[in-house]
């Protein structure tokens, strides 16, 4: 067989580690991102958390797009947010004297009020010390050893006694308070779960393992390290995800916290405005002093630090890309679905991933990732971003979602005892300029879990027969 040489031209996409990380960050939901950021802060000393100034605004979308990080629009009134921040740095009042009153909404006082029935005054003062030294997420704001020495001197208690009180807070309600880091916080929550909890022990071992592998979802490597089945590791990982990485949020005022919005939209000054939710968009930066030291270092001994610096840069850029893509996508969605936000489901316009992708200059897969598991709060309610994508009805200028809402409205308004048949509904819609077949009406009616006209007529006749009887 004779060997020959040939040349071919072709294109091949090479994904760099930075691009791979940016893509992965896009698809994380709020809790997964929180876990990612916590783990990064613990493992990389070059990273630091930046507090975002709420009064810094971008005047125009163009200015916003030019920044390295996604800037906030002018934020709405605090009452518009589903999740409200809480500051525990109150005035110089005697908090301990107000515990018995029970009327305060101060998060610390709510915990102390619950503990007052179980602890004596000395232990209650120790608990108050630990809580006063927690940040808004519920973690200790200073090293444990330093706080223990300070509390021992201030309260005249042994460090062992003080640690016992801290452990009481860790396993109390909410579990995880006064933890030194994310690992201890989640481990405490696992121990505090009541009853028999499947995968609890494996989840604890999972948290004791490499958190980097956990954040990377490297189930195969974790299963090998823990000598467990991959399916069991996945179940344990789901249990970890069900825990609360910010335990203090459980102490906030009672709100519907089933969904935390990533973006909020509101109407002001005759236009729709969009902003990221600061509580779900943590901002990371690189410590300038450390960065300078690493940049000036040389030799093999500095290689680990240079790798940490590179990873920190990848992460900060990836977060910036996530926030920028999220706010730009939300802006397009709000612009295209403004009629829905005002009038409701019947005004839902046809919208596809491709249309949004073309508007922001990105690929459809990027828009798909950034809209999965992300929520937009509006005056009409809180919706997953994917809710706003509606298929155009064939041969019409409206979306199938809007037509389904029209079908429901017509049925809800039909005369008692004279329900509308599917072909009659199709005829009424045709008069409104929406031409659809009878079987399409039947399909939407079934999706709405509404019985056929014959069954609805029979159900309406039953009360009348009962009265006659």
N, C-alpha and C positions, 0 to 999 in steps of 0.2 A: 504494500500500500504506500503510495507516494505522499509525502508530507507537503502541504502547501501553506503559504502565509496569506492572510487576508486582513484588511483594515475595515473597521466599521465605526460609524459615528453614532453616538447615542447620548441620552441624558440620564443622569442618575442623581437622585436626591440624597445628600448626606446630612444626617441630623447630628448637629453638634451637641455635646452635653448640655450647654446652656439652652439650646432650643428645645431639647427634650424636657428639661426641667420647666421651661415656660409653658409648654403644652400641658404638662401634668398639673401645674398650678391652676391652669384655666378651668379644669374639670373638677377641682376639689370643691366640696360644699363648705359652708361656714365653719362647721365643727372640725372638719378635716384640715382646713386651713389653720385653725387655731392650734391644733395639735402640731402641725408642721412648723409653725412659727415658734411655739414654745420649745420644741425639740432643737430647732436651729439656734435659739438664744442660749440654750444650755450647753450645746456642743461646740459652739464657735464663739470664742471670747471677743472677736473683732466686731461682732454684730451688737447693735443696741437698738432699743425700741424708741421711736420718736413719737412724741405727742403731737397730733395734728391740730393746728390752730383753726378753729371753726370760723374765725372771722376773715381768713384769707380766701379770696374768691377769684375766679377767673372771669373776666368781663365777657369774653366771647369764647365759643367753642374752638376757634382757631388758636387763641392764646393758650387755652387749656391743652391743646394737642401738642404745643411746642414745649411743654414742660417735661422734665424727666419722669415725674410722678404725676398720676392723675389727680389734678386739683379738684377741690370741691366747688360746686356752685354755691351761691348764697344759701345757707342752710335754712330750712323751714323752722317755724316756731317749735319749741320742744314738745308741745302737746300733740304734734302730728306724728311723732315717732311711736312705734309699737313698744320699743324697748327704751326705757329712760335710764340715764346714767345716775349714779348715786355717789355723793361725796360723803365720806365719813369724818371729814374734818370740820366739825361743828364749832359753835362758839364755846367760850370757856365756862359752860354751865356744868353743874355737878351732875354728870350723867347717871352716876350710881343712885342718886337721890330720886331720879325720875323713873327708875325701873318699875317700881310698884304701881305707878300710875297706869301703865299699859297703853297710854294714848299715843305715844311717840311712834313715828314710822321709821326712825333711825334704824338701819340694818343691825348695827352692833347691839343696840338696846333690845331688839327683838330676840336675838340669841341669848343675851344675858337674862332677859325676862323669863325665858324657858328654863334656863339653868338655875334660876333663883330658888326653885323648889327642891333642887338636888344638892346644891353646894352651900357651904357656910360663907360668911362675909369675906374671910381671907382668901378662900378658893375663888370666890366670885371676882375679887379684885385682881387675882392672877389671870383669870379668863379675860377680864377687861383689858389687861395689859397686852395679851397676845392679839386680841382683836384690834386694838388701837394701832398695832404695828403691822397690820395687814394692808395690802393694797386693795384697789377696787375689785380685783378678781378673786381675792381671798388668800393670796400668798404672802408670806412674811417678806417685809421690805428690806430686811437686813439679815446678815448671816446669823444662823441659829445660836452659835456659841456667843456672839456679841450680845444678842438680845437676852440670852440666859443670864449672863453676868450682870447686865443692867437691871433685869428684873429681880435678881437675887439681892442686889444691893438696895434697890428701891423698896422692895416688899419684905425684906428680911426673911426670905424663904430659901431653902436649899434648891439647887438646880434640879435635883431629882424630883422634888415636889412640883416644881414649875413644869417640868417635862411631862409629868403625869397629867397635869391640867391641860397641857397642849394636846396630849393624846386623846383626852376626853373631847376636845373640840374637833379633832380629826375624825373621830368616829361618831360625832353627834349629828345634829340636824341643822344645816345641811352638812353632809360628810365631806371631808377634804379641806375644811377651813384651817388656816394657820399652817398649811403645808410649806415645806421649804422649796419644793419644786413640783413639776408636773407629775413625775413618777410617784412621789409620795402621796400626792393628792389623789391620783387614780387608784393606787393601791389601797388607800384608806376607804375609798368608796366601794371597792370590791369587798373588803372585809365587812363593811356596814350593810351590805345588801341582805335583807331578811330572808329566812327560809332556805330551801335548797335551790341553788342557782347553777344550772348546767354550765360547764366550761369555766367556772369561777377560778379553779386552781390553775388551769392552763393559762387563763388570762393573766393571773398574777405572775406566772413564770414568763409570760410574754412581755410584761412590763419590766421585768428584771433583766430582760435580754437587751440587745442593741436597739435603741429607739430609732436609729437611722433606718434599719431594716424594716421596722414597723411603719415608719412614715413612707418608705418606698413601696410598701405592700409586697415585699419579697417573701411571700408565703412559703415558697419551696425551701429557701435557705433557713428560714425560721423553723420550719418543720424538721429539717435535718438537725439543727442545733438543739432543738428541744426533744428530739426523738419522738415525734408525734406525727399523726397523719395530717396531710394538707387540709382536708375538710375540717378536722378538729381545730386546726389553727385558724381557719377562716371563721369558724363559729366563735372562737375566743376573741378574735379581732372585732367581730360585730358587737360582742359584749363590751369591749373597751370603748368602741365608738358610742355606745349608749350612755356612757358616763359623762359627767359634766366637768370640762377642763377649767371652767370658771365658777367654782362653787358659790361665790358670793352673789351671783346673779339670781340664785334662788331666794335671796333676801330682798329683792327689789319689790316695789309695790305690785299687787296682784294685777296682772295683765294677761291677755291671751298670748302666751309665749310659745305656742305650738310651732309657730313659724317666725323666724327672725328675718326681717327684710334686709336684703343686700343693698337695695336702692329704694329711694323714695321719690315720688313725683307729686307735685302739688301745683295748683293754679294761682298765679299772682300777677298783678299788673297786666292782665289781659293775655298772658301767655303761660304755657306749661314749662315748669322748671324741674330739673332732675338733679339729684345729688346722691353720692354714695353714703351709706350708713357708716359713720365712724367706728361703731362698735364691731363691725364685721370686716373692717379694712385696716388691719394693723400695719403700721409703717415701720420698716426696718431701715437702718442706716449703718454705715461703717464708721467705727470710731476713728476720727481723724488722726489722733495721736498714735494709735496702734498701726494704722495704715502707713504712716510716715516711717515708723520704726521698721516695719517689714520691708518697705520699699528700699530702705537704705541698708538692709542686711544682705549679706552674701555668704556663700559657702553652703555646704550640704546641710549643716545644722539648721539653717533657716528655711529649708525646703518645706517642712510641714506647715510653717506659718504662711509661706507663699501659697500653698495649696488651700489653706483656710481662707486666705484673702480672695483667691479666685472663686471659691465656692460662695463666699459672701457676696461678691459682685454678681455672680449668676443669680443668686436668690433675690437680691434687691431689684435687679433688672426684671426678673421673672414676675415679681409682685407688681412692679410698675406696669408691665405689659398687661397683667390680669386686670388691674384697676382701670387702666386706660381703655382696654377692650370692653370691659363691663359698662363703663359710663357711656361710651360711644354707642354701644349696642342699645342700651336703655333709651338713649336720646332718640334714636331712630324709631324704636318701637313706640314710644310715647307720641312722637310726631305722627306716625302712620295710623295709630289707633286712638287719636284724640277724640274722635266722634264716639267711640265705645266708652271712653272715660266719662263722657258727658251724658250719653243717652242709654248706654247699656248694650246687652248682647246683640240686639237687632242691628246695631250700628257697627258690629265687628267687621272690619275690612279684610279682604283677602291679603295675606302676607306670607311670604316664604322665606326660608333661610337664605336663599340666593339673593333675594331683593335686599335684605339687610346686609349680607356680605358685600354686595356690590356698593352699597351706600357707604360702608366704612372701609372699603378697600382691602378686605380680607377674604379668606377662603370659607366656604360653607361649613367645613368641619370645625373651624375655629368658633364660628357663631353657635354651632350646635353644642360645643363644649361649654362655652361661657353662659349659655342659657339653661343648661341642665342643673337642676337643684338650686338655682338662684331665684330670689323672690323680689318682686316689685310691689311696694306699698303705694296705693293710690287712694283718693277720696272714695272710690267705689269698693275698695277692699284690697286685700293682699293676694297677689297671683304669682304663680311661677311664670317666669319669662316665656316659657314655651306655650303658655296658655294663649299668648297673643298671636301665635302663628295659626292662620286659618286658611284652609284650601279654598281656592276659587271654585265656585260651583260651575260645572261645565255649561257653557252657553249663556252664562249670566255674569253680571258685574259685581255680584255680592258673594260673600263667603257662605259655605255650608253651615257654619256655626250661627251666622245671622239668620239663615232660613229656618234652622231648627228652633231658634227663639221665636220666630214669627209663627211657626206651627203651634208652638206651646201657647202663645198669646191668643190665637184664634180659638183653640180648643178651650182655654180657660174662660173665654167670653161667649161660648156658644149657648144658645137658649136651653134652659132646663127642659129635659124631655125630648129635645130635638137636636141631638148631637150631629156634628158635621161629619159626613163621610170623607174619605181620603180624596176622592175626585172633586168634591165640593171645596175642600181646602186648597187643592191645586188651582181650581178656578178663581178663588178669591186672591190667591197670591199672584196669579196671572194679571189680574186687574191692577195690581201694584207694581207690575213690570218684572215680576219674578216668574219665569216660565220653567216649571219643573214637572216631571211626570208623577202620576198617582203613586207609583211604586216608591218613588223617592220620598214622598210624604209619609208613606207607610214605614219606610226605613227609619226616618227621623222620629216618628211616633213611637216605634218600638224602642229606639234608643232612649226616649224620654220615659219609658215604662208606662205608656198610656194605652189602654185597651182600645180595640176597634170600636167604631160607632155603634154597631149592633150590641156589643157588650155594655157600652156606656148607657145606651137607651134602656137596657134591661136593669142596670143598677139604679138608674133614675126612677124607674117604675116601681121598684120595691117599696120605697117609703109610702107611695100613694096607695098601693095594695094594702099595706099595713093599716093605713088610716081607714080605708073602706071596711076592712075586716073588723 
